[in-house]
Amino acid sequence: MIKLPNDCRCSGTAGNPDKGIQDELPVFPKNWKQVKASLKKNWYIHYRFYDPINAPTGKFIIVKAGINEFKTVAERRAAIKEVMSAILFNLKVMGYNPATGALNKPSDFEGTVEYEIDPDTPFIQALKAAFARVSYVKNTMDNIRHILNYFEKSAIKLGIENIPIKDIRKRHIRMVIENVARIKDYWSSNQFNHYRAHISLLFRELEQVDAIESNPVISIRKEKCTKKLRRTLTRQEREKINNHLKSNYYEFYRYMHIFFHSGGRTTELLQVKRKDVDLIKQEYQVTVKKGEQNIEVIRPIKTVALPFWIELLDNCKNDDYIFSNNLTPGAVSINPKQISKRWRLHVKIPLGITVNFYTLKHMNVTEVMDELTNVYQKAAEEATKLTSHKSTKMIETVYDLKYKQRKDEAIKAIDNGFV
């Protein structure tokens, strides 16, 4: 057992500094130090962490950290030693607590502990600590978690994972991302920009808590990408999908129509409860999540979609999600990924249609805007003349106090059916 700061400990073999013997964490396979160690199995470091308050019975930890990317015993053994050294440094020196994800330096640590994330925290550990602090929508958090995993593998291969976060510069970030391109099977300019944007969110948090003086990612230029044309469904494809789903997967057919006419996202619709819907006013309330902000908005229900809402909400309890298991009302919130999976299984594969489900939102918004433009452009232009302004923006955002109300009423009346 290895003693750690703050009355914590972890499984492993305690070393003897006087004899030059280092602490050692358990490794799988046990014969990892021998030449005959098998490369057919995944290698990893594992230990149980004990915290008298947060993990009295122990929290089991497995760390792979890109170790199995190496294809020779010697390379893999070296990677194990490097990763183990980083783990022990974080546990013993930085006071890292795997049970809480927090850093809590021991009281006898040289200097005054005055940072939420200390500037001396190792590069990757600091990013993990920042990740534990931020709160974005689930999809963004999943993306950051995935990217951070590759970031760690890449940094370890480059040998820069333990550089204090205060010393990380733009060149280090570029090195790591460019090395990720060599690790992953697929890479593109879009991927580069995707990694850049999400890792910047963590550096922004580090900047907020004074772990770094400025965000080095901001000055990294985005790579130029080719913007591909978005293909939409033809009228014949829409009819084909409509008939197929109505005959074979009615609940998904109903969801598709409600989604198409809602103008919202799947993540938003799947959080709507019966109490959020007013069928008489033809509107529903939804929480729109943009980055770190949550905004409650009222969305109109189009008359053409109203029968689907009425049918769905029949016998639905006030606190039920309107889309739960099997896309019917229930007490459980379901994963938004179910929708894309159903679209792939029920539409893409059997019908040979390649368009993604989210394209339906683009199609409806385009059709709605075609109708609204015809109605509102003329009215806004006349009001602009009346107020002597040069554009319609002031009318829409300042003077017309009922602009949204009128727009929502117009949207309700738009009869752009799916078929």
BELWOPE-V300068 format. One record per backbone hydrogen bond with DSSP energy under -1.0 kcal/mol. NH is the residue of the N-H (numbers start at 1). CO is the residue of the C=O. E is the energy in kcal/mol with one decimal. If there is no record, write none. Layout:
BEGIN
NH:CO:E  NH:CO:E
END
This chain:
BEGIN
2:10:-3.3  4:8:-2.7  8:5:-1.3  9:50:-1.8  10:2:-2.1  11:48:-1.8  13:24:-3.0  19:16:-1.4  21:16:-2.3  24:13:-2.3  28:44:-3.0  32:29:-1.3  34:31:-2.2  37:34:-1.5  44:28:-2.2  45:63:-2.6  46:26:-2.1  47:61:-2.1  49:59:-2.7  50:9:-3.3  51:55:-1.7  55:51:-1.8  58:55:-1.0  59:49:-2.7  61:47:-3.1  63:45:-3.1  67:64:-2.4  69:66:-1.5  70:67:-1.5  76:72:-2.5  77:73:-2.7  78:74:-2.1  79:75:-2.2  80:76:-2.3  81:77:-2.1  82:78:-2.2  83:79:-2.8  84:80:-2.8  85:81:-2.2  86:82:-1.8  87:83:-2.5  88:84:-2.7  89:85:-2.1  90:86:-2.2  91:87:-2.6  92:88:-3.0  93:89:-2.1  94:89:-1.7  96:90:-3.2  97:102:-2.6  100:97:-1.0  101:97:-3.0  104:95:-1.2  109:106:-2.0  121:118:-2.2  123:163:-2.1  124:161:-1.5  126:122:-2.7  127:123:-1.7  128:124:-2.1  129:125:-2.3  130:126:-2.3  131:127:-2.4  132:128:-1.9  133:130:-1.1  134:130:-1.6  141:137:-2.4  142:138:-2.7  143:139:-2.1  144:140:-2.6  145:141:-2.4  146:142:-2.2  147:143:-2.6  148:144:-3.0  149:145:-1.5  150:146:-1.4  151:147:-2.6  152:148:-2.3  153:149:-1.9  154:150:-2.6  155:151:-2.6  156:152:-2.4  157:153:-2.0  158:154:-1.8  160:155:-2.3  163:160:-1.3  165:121:-2.8  166:119:-2.2  167:164:-2.1  168:165:-1.3  173:169:-1.5  174:170:-2.4  175:171:-2.3  176:172:-2.3  177:173:-2.6  178:174:-2.8  179:175:-1.8  180:176:-2.0  181:177:-1.6  183:179:-1.3  184:180:-2.8  192:188:-2.0  193:189:-2.4  194:190:-2.2  195:191:-2.7  196:192:-2.6  197:193:-2.4  198:194:-1.9  199:195:-2.5  200:196:-1.4  203:199:-1.7  204:200:-2.3  205:201:-1.3  206:202:-2.1  207:203:-2.2  208:204:-1.7  209:205:-1.5  210:207:-1.3  211:206:-2.4  212:206:-1.0  220:217:-1.8  238:234:-2.3  239:235:-2.0  240:236:-2.1  241:237:-2.7  242:238:-2.5  243:239:-2.4  244:240:-2.0  245:241:-2.7  246:242:-2.2  247:243:-1.8  248:244:-1.8  249:245:-2.2  253:249:-2.3  254:250:-2.6  255:251:-2.1  256:252:-2.7  257:253:-1.7  258:254:-2.2  259:255:-3.1  260:256:-2.7  261:257:-1.9  263:259:-1.1  269:265:-2.5  270:266:-2.5  271:268:-1.5  272:269:-1.4  274:320:-2.2  275:318:-2.0  276:273:-1.9  277:274:-1.8  278:283:-3.1  283:278:-2.1  284:299:-2.4  285:276:-2.7  286:297:-2.4  288:295:-3.5  290:293:-2.3  293:290:-2.3  295:288:-2.7  297:286:-2.7  299:284:-3.1  301:282:-2.9  303:412:-2.8  305:302:-1.4  309:305:-1.4  310:306:-2.7  311:307:-2.2  312:308:-2.2  313:309:-2.3  316:313:-2.0  320:317:-1.4  321:330:-3.0  322:272:-2.3  324:328:-2.6  327:324:-2.1  328:325:-1.3  330:321:-2.0  338:335:-2.1  339:336:-1.5  341:337:-2.0  342:338:-2.5  343:339:-2.5  344:340:-2.0  345:341:-2.6  346:342:-3.3  347:343:-1.8  348:343:-2.4  349:344:-2.5  351:347:-2.1  352:348:-1.2  359:356:-1.3  360:357:-2.1  361:358:-1.2  363:359:-2.3  364:360:-2.3  365:361:-2.6  366:362:-2.1  367:363:-2.1  368:364:-2.8  369:365:-2.6  370:366:-1.9  371:367:-1.5  372:368:-2.8  373:369:-2.7  374:370:-1.2  375:371:-1.4  376:372:-3.4  377:373:-1.8  380:376:-3.1  381:377:-2.2  382:378:-1.9  383:379:-2.2  384:380:-2.1  385:381:-1.8  386:382:-1.8  387:383:-1.9  389:384:-1.6  396:392:-2.1  397:393:-2.4  398:394:-2.1  399:394:-2.1  400:395:-2.6  401:399:-1.4  403:400:-1.6  406:402:-2.9  407:403:-2.4  408:404:-3.0  409:405:-2.1  410:406:-2.1  411:407:-2.4  412:408:-2.3  413:409:-1.1  414:411:-1.1  417:415:-1.4
END
